[in-house]
């Protein structure tokens, strides 16, 4: 199992990242959301998409 704040993938390997129901569970959202989004940006290809689904 992994931590969505620290994505263990190479740079620019995905066309899309889907986050479903994870942000709700982040401790201290103000602190951890920028960490998560920086990681998402790192693993997405140049024209990649992010889909976020939250309750």
C-alpha distance matrix in Angstrom:
0.0 3.8 7.1 9.6 12.3 11.5 11.2 11.2 13.8 17.5 20.1 21.5 19.7 19.2 22.0 20.1 17.1 16.6 15.2 15.7 15.8 13.5 16.4 17.7 15.0 15.3 17.2 20.5 20.4 23.3 21.7 18.1 19.2 21.1 18.2 16.0 19.0 20.0 16.7 17.3 20.8 20.0 18.0 20.6 23.7 27.0 27.7 24.2 23.5 21.1 20.9 19.9 20.3 20.4 22.1
3.8 0.0 3.8 6.3 8.7 7.8 7.7 8.3 11.3 15.0 17.2 18.8 17.5 17.1 20.1 18.2 15.0 14.9 13.4 14.7 14.9 12.0 14.3 16.3 13.7 13.1 15.1 18.0 17.7 20.4 18.5 14.9 16.0 17.5 14.5 12.4 15.6 16.3 13.1 14.0 17.5 16.6 15.1 17.8 21.1 24.2 25.2 21.7 21.2 18.7 19.0 18.0 18.9 19.1 21.2
7.1 3.8 0.0 3.8 5.4 5.6 7.0 9.0 12.1 15.5 17.0 18.6 18.0 17.5 20.2 18.1 14.5 14.4 12.3 13.7 13.5 10.1 11.6 13.7 11.2 9.9 11.8 14.4 14.1 16.7 14.7 11.2 12.5 14.1 11.2 9.4 12.9 13.7 11.0 12.3 15.8 15.4 14.5 17.2 20.7 23.4 24.4 21.1 20.3 17.4 17.9 16.4 17.5 17.3 19.6
9.6 6.3 3.8 0.0 3.8 5.5 6.0 9.2 11.3 14.5 15.3 16.4 16.0 14.9 17.2 14.8 11.2 11.1 8.9 11.0 11.3 7.9 9.1 12.0 10.4 9.0 11.8 13.8 12.6 15.0 13.6 9.8 10.0 11.7 9.3 6.5 9.6 11.1 8.5 9.1 12.7 12.9 12.1 14.2 17.9 20.4 21.1 17.7 16.6 13.7 14.2 12.8 14.4 14.5 17.2
12.3 8.7 5.4 3.8 0.0 3.8 6.2 9.6 11.9 14.6 14.9 16.4 16.8 16.3 18.6 16.5 13.0 13.5 11.3 13.7 13.7 10.0 9.9 12.9 11.4 8.7 10.7 12.0 10.9 12.6 10.7 7.0 7.9 8.9 5.9 4.3 8.0 8.7 6.9 8.7 11.7 11.8 12.1 14.5 18.2 20.2 21.3 18.4 17.6 14.7 15.9 14.4 16.4 16.2 19.0
11.5 7.8 5.6 5.5 3.8 0.0 3.8 6.3 9.1 11.7 12.6 14.8 15.1 15.3 18.2 16.8 13.7 14.9 13.4 16.1 16.6 13.1 13.5 16.5 14.7 12.3 13.9 15.2 14.6 15.9 13.5 10.2 11.2 11.3 7.7 6.9 9.9 9.4 6.5 9.1 11.8 10.7 10.8 13.9 17.3 19.7 21.3 18.5 18.4 16.2 17.8 16.9 19.1 19.4 22.3
11.2 7.7 7.0 6.0 6.2 3.8 0.0 3.8 5.7 8.8 10.0 11.8 11.6 11.8 14.9 13.8 11.1 12.8 12.2 15.2 16.5 13.4 14.4 17.7 16.3 14.5 16.7 18.2 17.0 18.5 16.5 13.0 13.1 13.1 10.0 8.1 10.2 9.8 6.1 7.6 10.5 9.0 7.9 11.1 14.4 17.2 18.8 15.8 16.1 14.3 16.1 16.0 18.3 19.3 22.4
11.2 8.3 9.0 9.2 9.6 6.3 3.8 0.0 3.8 7.0 9.5 12.0 11.2 12.5 16.0 15.6 13.5 15.5 15.4 18.2 19.6 16.7 18.0 21.1 19.4 17.7 19.8 21.4 20.5 21.9 19.6 16.3 16.8 16.5 13.2 11.8 13.7 12.7 9.0 10.6 12.9 10.5 9.0 12.6 15.3 18.4 20.3 17.6 18.4 17.2 19.0 19.3 21.6 22.8 25.8
13.8 11.3 12.1 11.3 11.9 9.1 5.7 3.8 0.0 3.8 6.6 8.7 7.6 9.3 13.1 13.4 12.0 14.7 15.5 18.6 20.6 18.2 19.5 22.8 21.6 20.1 22.5 23.9 22.5 23.7 21.7 18.4 18.2 17.6 14.7 13.1 14.0 12.8 9.2 9.9 11.6 8.9 6.6 10.0 12.1 15.5 17.4 14.9 16.3 15.8 18.0 19.1 21.6 23.4 26.6
17.5 15.0 15.5 14.5 14.6 11.7 8.8 7.0 3.8 0.0 3.8 6.6 6.3 9.3 12.9 14.2 13.6 16.8 18.1 21.4 23.7 21.3 22.3 25.8 24.8 23.0 25.3 26.3 24.8 25.5 23.5 20.5 20.1 18.8 16.2 15.0 15.2 13.3 10.3 11.0 11.5 8.2 6.4 9.5 10.7 13.7 16.3 14.5 16.7 16.9 19.7 21.1 24.0 26.0 29.4
20.1 17.2 17.0 15.3 14.9 12.6 10.0 9.5 6.6 3.8 0.0 3.8 5.8 8.6 11.5 13.0 12.9 16.5 17.8 21.5 23.8 21.5 22.0 25.7 25.2 23.2 25.5 26.0 24.1 24.4 22.6 19.9 19.0 17.3 15.2 14.3 13.6 11.4 9.2 9.6 8.8 5.4 4.6 7.1 7.9 10.4 13.3 12.1 14.6 15.2 18.4 20.1 23.4 25.5 29.1
21.5 18.8 18.6 16.4 16.4 14.8 11.8 12.0 8.7 6.6 3.8 0.0 3.8 6.0 8.2 10.3 11.1 14.9 16.9 20.5 23.3 21.5 22.0 25.7 25.7 24.0 26.6 27.1 24.8 25.2 23.9 21.2 19.6 18.0 16.6 15.1 13.7 12.2 10.4 9.3 8.1 6.1 4.4 4.5 4.2 7.2 9.8 8.7 11.7 13.0 16.3 18.6 21.9 24.5 28.2
19.7 17.5 18.0 16.0 16.8 15.1 11.6 11.2 7.6 6.3 5.8 3.8 0.0 3.8 7.0 9.2 10.2 13.8 16.2 19.4 22.5 20.9 22.0 25.6 25.4 24.2 27.1 28.0 25.8 26.7 25.5 22.4 20.9 19.9 18.2 16.2 15.3 14.4 11.9 10.5 10.5 8.8 5.6 5.9 6.0 9.7 11.3 9.5 12.0 13.2 16.0 18.4 21.4 24.1 27.7
19.2 17.1 17.5 14.9 16.3 15.3 11.8 12.5 9.3 9.3 8.6 6.0 3.8 0.0 3.8 5.4 6.9 10.4 13.2 16.4 19.6 18.6 19.8 23.2 23.5 22.6 25.8 26.8 24.2 25.4 24.7 21.5 19.5 19.1 17.9 15.2 14.1 14.1 11.8 9.3 9.9 9.6 6.1 4.8 5.7 9.4 9.7 6.9 8.8 10.0 12.5 15.2 18.0 21.0 24.5
22.0 20.1 20.2 17.2 18.6 18.2 14.9 16.0 13.1 12.9 11.5 8.2 7.0 3.8 0.0 3.8 7.1 10.2 13.6 16.5 20.0 19.5 20.5 23.8 24.7 24.0 27.4 28.2 25.2 26.3 26.1 23.0 20.6 20.2 19.6 16.9 15.1 15.6 14.0 10.9 10.9 11.6 8.8 5.9 5.7 8.3 7.3 4.5 6.4 8.7 11.1 14.4 17.2 20.5 24.1
20.1 18.2 18.1 14.8 16.5 16.8 13.8 15.6 13.4 14.2 13.0 10.3 9.2 5.4 3.8 0.0 3.8 6.5 9.9 12.8 16.3 16.1 17.1 20.3 21.3 20.9 24.4 25.3 22.3 23.7 23.8 20.6 18.0 18.2 17.9 14.7 13.1 14.5 12.9 9.4 10.3 11.9 9.2 6.7 8.2 10.5 9.1 5.4 4.7 5.7 7.5 10.7 13.5 16.8 20.3
17.1 15.0 14.5 11.2 13.0 13.7 11.1 13.5 12.0 13.6 12.9 11.1 10.2 6.9 7.1 3.8 0.0 3.8 6.6 9.8 13.1 12.5 13.6 16.8 17.6 17.2 20.7 21.8 18.9 20.6 20.6 17.3 14.9 15.5 15.0 11.5 10.5 12.4 10.6 7.1 9.3 11.0 8.5 7.3 10.1 12.6 11.7 7.9 6.5 4.9 6.3 8.4 11.2 14.1 17.7
16.6 14.9 14.4 11.1 13.5 14.9 12.8 15.5 14.7 16.8 16.5 14.9 13.8 10.4 10.2 6.5 3.8 0.0 3.8 6.2 9.8 10.0 11.5 14.3 15.4 15.7 19.4 20.8 17.9 20.0 20.5 17.2 14.7 16.2 16.0 12.2 11.7 14.4 12.8 9.6 12.2 14.2 12.0 11.0 13.8 16.1 14.7 11.0 8.5 5.9 4.7 5.9 7.9 10.8 14.2
15.2 13.4 12.3 8.9 11.3 13.4 12.2 15.4 15.5 18.1 17.8 16.9 16.2 13.2 13.6 9.9 6.6 3.8 0.0 3.8 6.6 6.3 7.8 10.6 11.7 12.1 15.8 17.3 14.5 16.9 17.5 14.2 11.9 14.1 14.0 10.2 10.4 13.6 12.2 9.7 12.8 14.9 13.4 13.0 16.3 18.4 17.4 13.7 11.1 7.7 6.2 4.8 6.2 8.1 11.6
15.7 14.7 13.7 11.0 13.7 16.1 15.2 18.2 18.6 21.4 21.5 20.5 19.4 16.4 16.5 12.8 9.8 6.2 3.8 0.0 3.8 5.6 7.9 9.4 10.7 12.3 16.0 17.9 15.3 18.2 19.2 16.0 14.0 16.8 16.8 13.2 13.8 17.1 15.8 13.4 16.6 18.7 17.0 16.7 19.8 21.9 20.5 16.9 14.0 10.7 8.1 5.9 4.7 6.0 8.7
15.8 14.9 13.5 11.3 13.7 16.6 16.5 19.6 20.6 23.7 23.8 23.3 22.5 19.6 20.0 16.3 13.1 9.8 6.6 3.8 0.0 3.8 6.0 6.1 7.6 9.9 13.4 15.5 13.3 16.6 17.8 14.9 13.3 16.7 16.8 13.5 14.7 18.2 17.1 15.4 18.6 20.7 19.5 19.5 22.9 24.8 23.7 20.2 17.2 13.6 11.1 8.1 6.1 4.8 6.5
13.5 12.0 10.1 7.9 10.0 13.1 13.4 16.7 18.2 21.3 21.5 21.5 20.9 18.6 19.5 16.1 12.5 10.0 6.3 5.6 3.8 0.0 3.8 5.4 5.5 6.8 10.5 12.8 10.8 14.2 14.7 11.6 10.5 13.9 13.5 10.4 12.3 15.5 14.2 13.2 16.6 18.3 17.4 18.1 21.7 23.7 23.1 19.6 17.1 13.4 11.9 9.0 8.6 7.4 9.5
16.4 14.3 11.6 9.1 9.9 13.5 14.4 18.0 19.5 22.3 22.0 22.0 22.0 19.8 20.5 17.1 13.6 11.5 7.8 7.9 6.0 3.8 0.0 3.8 5.3 5.3 8.8 10.1 7.5 10.7 11.8 9.1 7.6 11.3 11.7 9.1 10.6 14.0 13.8 12.9 15.8 18.0 17.8 18.3 21.9 23.4 22.9 19.7 17.1 13.3 12.2 8.8 8.9 7.1 9.4
17.7 16.3 13.7 12.0 12.9 16.5 17.7 21.1 22.8 25.8 25.7 25.7 25.6 23.2 23.8 20.3 16.8 14.3 10.6 9.4 6.1 5.4 3.8 0.0 3.8 5.8 8.5 10.1 8.2 11.8 13.4 11.3 10.4 14.3 14.8 12.7 14.3 17.7 17.4 16.7 19.6 21.8 21.6 22.0 25.6 27.1 26.4 23.2 20.3 16.6 14.8 11.1 10.1 7.0 7.7
15.0 13.7 11.2 10.4 11.4 14.7 16.3 19.4 21.6 24.8 25.2 25.7 25.4 23.5 24.7 21.3 17.6 15.4 11.7 10.7 7.6 5.5 5.3 3.8 0.0 3.8 6.3 9.2 8.6 12.4 13.0 10.6 10.9 14.7 14.3 12.4 14.9 17.8 17.1 17.0 20.2 21.8 21.4 22.5 26.2 28.1 27.8 24.5 22.0 18.3 16.9 13.6 12.8 10.2 10.9
15.3 13.1 9.9 9.0 8.7 12.3 14.5 17.7 20.1 23.0 23.2 24.0 24.2 22.6 24.0 20.9 17.2 15.7 12.1 12.3 9.9 6.8 5.3 5.8 3.8 0.0 3.8 6.3 5.7 9.4 9.3 6.9 7.8 11.4 10.9 9.6 12.4 14.9 14.5 15.0 18.0 19.4 19.6 21.0 24.8 26.4 26.5 23.4 21.3 17.7 17.1 13.9 14.1 12.0 13.4
17.2 15.1 11.8 11.8 10.7 13.9 16.7 19.8 22.5 25.3 25.5 26.6 27.1 25.8 27.4 24.4 20.7 19.4 15.8 16.0 13.4 10.5 8.8 8.5 6.3 3.8 0.0 3.8 5.7 8.8 8.3 7.2 9.4 12.5 12.0 11.8 14.8 16.7 16.7 17.8 20.5 21.7 22.3 23.9 27.7 29.2 29.6 26.6 24.7 21.1 20.7 17.4 17.7 15.2 16.1
20.5 18.0 14.4 13.8 12.0 15.2 18.2 21.4 23.9 26.3 26.0 27.1 28.0 26.8 28.2 25.3 21.8 20.8 17.3 17.9 15.5 12.8 10.1 10.1 9.2 6.3 3.8 0.0 3.8 5.6 5.6 6.2 8.3 10.9 11.3 12.0 14.3 16.1 16.9 18.1 20.2 21.7 22.9 24.3 27.9 28.9 29.4 26.8 24.9 21.4 21.3 18.1 18.7 16.3 17.4
20.4 17.7 14.1 12.6 10.9 14.6 17.0 20.5 22.5 24.8 24.1 24.8 25.8 24.2 25.2 22.3 18.9 17.9 14.5 15.3 13.3 10.8 7.5 8.2 8.6 5.7 5.7 3.8 0.0 3.8 5.4 5.1 5.4 8.6 9.8 9.8 11.5 13.8 14.9 15.6 17.5 19.5 20.7 21.6 25.1 26.0 26.2 23.6 21.5 18.0 17.9 14.7 15.6 13.4 15.0
23.3 20.4 16.7 15.0 12.6 15.9 18.5 21.9 23.7 25.5 24.4 25.2 26.7 25.4 26.3 23.7 20.6 20.0 16.9 18.2 16.6 14.2 10.7 11.8 12.4 9.4 8.8 5.6 3.8 0.0 3.8 5.9 5.9 7.5 9.6 10.8 11.6 13.4 15.4 16.3 17.5 19.5 21.3 22.2 25.5 25.8 26.2 24.1 22.3 19.1 19.5 16.6 18.0 16.1 17.8
21.7 18.5 14.7 13.6 10.7 13.5 16.5 19.6 21.7 23.5 22.6 23.9 25.5 24.7 26.1 23.8 20.6 20.5 17.5 19.2 17.8 14.7 11.8 13.4 13.0 9.3 8.3 5.6 5.4 3.8 0.0 3.8 6.0 6.6 7.4 9.6 11.2 12.1 13.7 15.5 16.7 18.0 20.0 21.5 24.8 25.4 26.3 24.2 22.8 19.8 20.6 18.1 19.8 18.2 20.2
18.1 14.9 11.2 9.8 7.0 10.2 13.0 16.3 18.4 20.5 19.9 21.2 22.4 21.5 23.0 20.6 17.3 17.2 14.2 16.0 14.9 11.6 9.1 11.3 10.6 6.9 7.2 6.2 5.1 5.9 3.8 0.0 3.8 5.6 5.2 6.3 8.7 10.0 10.9 12.5 14.4 15.6 17.1 18.7 22.2 23.2 24.1 21.6 20.2 17.1 17.9 15.4 17.2 15.9 18.2
19.2 16.0 12.5 10.0 7.9 11.2 13.1 16.8 18.2 20.1 19.0 19.6 20.9 19.5 20.6 18.0 14.9 14.7 11.9 14.0 13.3 10.5 7.6 10.4 10.9 7.8 9.4 8.3 5.4 5.9 6.0 3.8 0.0 3.8 5.4 5.1 6.1 8.5 9.9 10.5 12.2 14.2 15.6 16.5 20.0 20.7 21.2 18.8 17.1 13.9 14.7 12.3 14.4 13.5 16.2
21.1 17.5 14.1 11.7 8.9 11.3 13.1 16.5 17.6 18.8 17.3 18.0 19.9 19.1 20.2 18.2 15.5 16.2 14.1 16.8 16.7 13.9 11.3 14.3 14.7 11.4 12.5 10.9 8.6 7.5 6.6 5.6 3.8 0.0 3.8 5.5 5.1 6.0 8.6 9.8 10.4 12.2 14.4 15.4 18.5 18.9 19.8 17.9 16.9 14.3 16.0 14.3 17.0 16.7 19.7
18.2 14.5 11.2 9.3 5.9 7.7 10.0 13.2 14.7 16.2 15.2 16.6 18.2 17.9 19.6 17.9 15.0 16.0 14.0 16.8 16.8 13.5 11.7 14.8 14.3 10.9 12.0 11.3 9.8 9.6 7.4 5.2 5.4 3.8 0.0 3.8 5.6 5.3 6.4 8.8 10.0 10.7 12.8 14.6 17.9 18.9 20.3 18.1 17.5 15.0 16.8 15.4 18.0 17.9 20.8
16.0 12.4 9.4 6.5 4.3 6.9 8.1 11.8 13.1 15.0 14.3 15.1 16.2 15.2 16.9 14.7 11.5 12.2 10.2 13.2 13.5 10.4 9.1 12.7 12.4 9.6 11.8 12.0 9.8 10.8 9.6 6.3 5.1 5.5 3.8 0.0 3.8 5.5 5.2 6.3 8.7 10.0 10.9 12.5 16.1 17.5 18.4 15.7 14.7 11.9 13.4 12.0 14.7 14.8 18.0
19.0 15.6 12.9 9.6 8.0 9.9 10.2 13.7 14.0 15.2 13.6 13.7 15.3 14.1 15.1 13.1 10.5 11.7 10.4 13.8 14.7 12.3 10.6 14.3 14.9 12.4 14.8 14.3 11.5 11.6 11.2 8.7 6.1 5.1 5.6 3.8 0.0 3.8 5.3 4.9 6.1 8.5 10.0 10.5 13.9 14.7 15.4 13.1 12.1 9.6 11.8 11.0 14.3 15.0 18.5
20.0 16.3 13.7 11.1 8.7 9.4 9.8 12.7 12.8 13.3 11.4 12.2 14.4 14.1 15.6 14.5 12.4 14.4 13.6 17.1 18.2 15.5 14.0 17.7 17.8 14.9 16.7 16.1 13.8 13.4 12.1 10.0 8.5 6.0 5.3 5.5 3.8 0.0 3.8 5.5 5.1 6.2 8.9 10.1 13.1 13.7 15.4 13.6 13.7 12.0 14.8 14.6 17.9 18.8 22.2
16.7 13.1 11.0 8.5 6.9 6.5 6.1 9.0 9.2 10.3 9.2 10.4 11.9 11.8 14.0 12.9 10.6 12.8 12.2 15.8 17.1 14.2 13.8 17.4 17.1 14.5 16.7 16.9 14.9 15.4 13.7 10.9 9.9 8.6 6.4 5.2 5.3 3.8 0.0 3.8 5.4 5.0 6.4 8.7 12.1 13.8 15.4 13.1 13.4 11.7 14.3 14.3 17.5 18.6 22.0
17.3 14.0 12.3 9.1 8.7 9.1 7.6 10.6 9.9 11.0 9.6 9.3 10.5 9.3 10.9 9.4 7.1 9.6 9.7 13.4 15.4 13.2 12.9 16.7 17.0 15.0 17.8 18.1 15.6 16.3 15.5 12.5 10.5 9.8 8.8 6.3 4.9 5.5 3.8 0.0 3.8 5.4 5.4 6.2 9.9 11.6 12.6 9.8 9.7 8.0 10.8 11.3 14.7 16.4 20.1
20.8 17.5 15.8 12.7 11.7 11.8 10.5 12.9 11.6 11.5 8.8 8.1 10.5 9.9 10.9 10.3 9.3 12.2 12.8 16.6 18.6 16.6 15.8 19.6 20.2 18.0 20.5 20.2 17.5 17.5 16.7 14.4 12.2 10.4 10.0 8.7 6.1 5.1 5.4 3.8 0.0 3.8 5.6 5.4 8.2 8.9 10.4 8.7 9.4 8.9 12.4 13.4 17.1 19.0 22.7
20.0 16.6 15.4 12.9 11.8 10.7 9.0 10.5 8.9 8.2 5.4 6.1 8.8 9.6 11.6 11.9 11.0 14.2 14.9 18.7 20.7 18.3 18.0 21.8 21.8 19.4 21.7 21.7 19.5 19.5 18.0 15.6 14.2 12.2 10.7 10.0 8.5 6.2 5.0 5.4 3.8 0.0 3.8 5.7 8.0 9.5 12.0 10.5 12.1 11.9 15.3 16.5 20.0 21.8 25.4
18.0 15.1 14.5 12.1 12.1 10.8 7.9 9.0 6.6 6.4 4.6 4.4 5.6 6.1 8.8 9.2 8.5 12.0 13.4 17.0 19.5 17.4 17.8 21.6 21.4 19.6 22.3 22.9 20.7 21.3 20.0 17.1 15.6 14.4 12.8 10.9 10.0 8.9 6.4 5.4 5.6 3.8 0.0 3.8 6.6 9.5 11.4 9.1 10.8 10.8 13.9 15.5 18.8 20.9 24.6
20.6 17.8 17.2 14.2 14.5 13.9 11.1 12.6 10.0 9.5 7.1 4.5 5.9 4.8 5.9 6.7 7.3 11.0 13.0 16.7 19.5 18.1 18.3 22.0 22.5 21.0 23.9 24.3 21.6 22.2 21.5 18.7 16.5 15.4 14.6 12.5 10.5 10.1 8.7 6.2 5.4 5.7 3.8 0.0 3.8 6.5 7.7 5.3 7.5 8.5 11.9 14.2 17.6 20.2 24.0
23.7 21.1 20.7 17.9 18.2 17.3 14.4 15.3 12.1 10.7 7.9 4.2 6.0 5.7 5.7 8.2 10.1 13.8 16.3 19.8 22.9 21.7 21.9 25.6 26.2 24.8 27.7 27.9 25.1 25.5 24.8 22.2 20.0 18.5 17.9 16.1 13.9 13.1 12.1 9.9 8.2 8.0 6.6 3.8 0.0 3.8 5.7 5.0 8.5 10.8 14.2 17.0 20.4 23.3 27.1
27.0 24.2 23.4 20.4 20.2 19.7 17.2 18.4 15.5 13.7 10.4 7.2 9.7 9.4 8.3 10.5 12.6 16.1 18.4 21.9 24.8 23.7 23.4 27.1 28.1 26.4 29.2 28.9 26.0 25.8 25.4 23.2 20.7 18.9 18.9 17.5 14.7 13.7 13.8 11.6 8.9 9.5 9.5 6.5 3.8 0.0 3.8 5.7 9.1 11.8 15.4 18.2 21.8 24.6 28.4
27.7 25.2 24.4 21.1 21.3 21.3 18.8 20.3 17.4 16.3 13.3 9.8 11.3 9.7 7.3 9.1 11.7 14.7 17.4 20.5 23.7 23.1 22.9 26.4 27.8 26.5 29.6 29.4 26.2 26.2 26.3 24.1 21.2 19.8 20.3 18.4 15.4 15.4 15.4 12.6 10.4 12.0 11.4 7.7 5.7 3.8 0.0 3.8 6.8 10.2 13.3 16.5 19.9 23.0 26.6
24.2 21.7 21.1 17.7 18.4 18.5 15.8 17.6 14.9 14.5 12.1 8.7 9.5 6.9 4.5 5.4 7.9 11.0 13.7 16.9 20.2 19.6 19.7 23.2 24.5 23.4 26.6 26.8 23.6 24.1 24.2 21.6 18.8 17.9 18.1 15.7 13.1 13.6 13.1 9.8 8.7 10.5 9.1 5.3 5.0 5.7 3.8 0.0 3.8 7.0 10.2 13.4 16.7 19.8 23.5
23.5 21.2 20.3 16.6 17.6 18.4 16.1 18.4 16.3 16.7 14.6 11.7 12.0 8.8 6.4 4.7 6.5 8.5 11.1 14.0 17.2 17.1 17.1 20.3 22.0 21.3 24.7 24.9 21.5 22.3 22.8 20.2 17.1 16.9 17.5 14.7 12.1 13.7 13.4 9.7 9.4 12.1 10.8 7.5 8.5 9.1 6.8 3.8 0.0 3.8 6.6 9.9 13.2 16.4 20.0
21.1 18.7 17.4 13.7 14.7 16.2 14.3 17.2 15.8 16.9 15.2 13.0 13.2 10.0 8.7 5.7 4.9 5.9 7.7 10.7 13.6 13.4 13.3 16.6 18.3 17.7 21.1 21.4 18.0 19.1 19.8 17.1 13.9 14.3 15.0 11.9 9.6 12.0 11.7 8.0 8.9 11.9 10.8 8.5 10.8 11.8 10.2 7.0 3.8 0.0 3.8 6.4 10.0 12.9 16.6
20.9 19.0 17.9 14.2 15.9 17.8 16.1 19.0 18.0 19.7 18.4 16.3 16.0 12.5 11.1 7.5 6.3 4.7 6.2 8.1 11.1 11.9 12.2 14.8 16.9 17.1 20.7 21.3 17.9 19.5 20.6 17.9 14.7 16.0 16.8 13.4 11.8 14.8 14.3 10.8 12.4 15.3 13.9 11.9 14.2 15.4 13.3 10.2 6.6 3.8 0.0 3.8 6.6 10.0 13.5
19.9 18.0 16.4 12.8 14.4 16.9 16.0 19.3 19.1 21.1 20.1 18.6 18.4 15.2 14.4 10.7 8.4 5.9 4.8 5.9 8.1 9.0 8.8 11.1 13.6 13.9 17.4 18.1 14.7 16.6 18.1 15.4 12.3 14.3 15.4 12.0 11.0 14.6 14.3 11.3 13.4 16.5 15.5 14.2 17.0 18.2 16.5 13.4 9.9 6.4 3.8 0.0 3.8 6.5 10.2
20.3 18.9 17.5 14.4 16.4 19.1 18.3 21.6 21.6 24.0 23.4 21.9 21.4 18.0 17.2 13.5 11.2 7.9 6.2 4.7 6.1 8.6 8.9 10.1 12.8 14.1 17.7 18.7 15.6 18.0 19.8 17.2 14.4 17.0 18.0 14.7 14.3 17.9 17.5 14.7 17.1 20.0 18.8 17.6 20.4 21.8 19.9 16.7 13.2 10.0 6.6 3.8 0.0 3.8 7.0
20.4 19.1 17.3 14.5 16.2 19.4 19.3 22.8 23.4 26.0 25.5 24.5 24.1 21.0 20.5 16.8 14.1 10.8 8.1 6.0 4.8 7.4 7.1 7.0 10.2 12.0 15.2 16.3 13.4 16.1 18.2 15.9 13.5 16.7 17.9 14.8 15.0 18.8 18.6 16.4 19.0 21.8 20.9 20.2 23.3 24.6 23.0 19.8 16.4 12.9 10.0 6.5 3.8 0.0 3.8
22.1 21.2 19.6 17.2 19.0 22.3 22.4 25.8 26.6 29.4 29.1 28.2 27.7 24.5 24.1 20.3 17.7 14.2 11.6 8.7 6.5 9.5 9.4 7.7 10.9 13.4 16.1 17.4 15.0 17.8 20.2 18.2 16.2 19.7 20.8 18.0 18.5 22.2 22.0 20.1 22.7 25.4 24.6 24.0 27.1 28.4 26.6 23.5 20.0 16.6 13.5 10.2 7.0 3.8 0.0
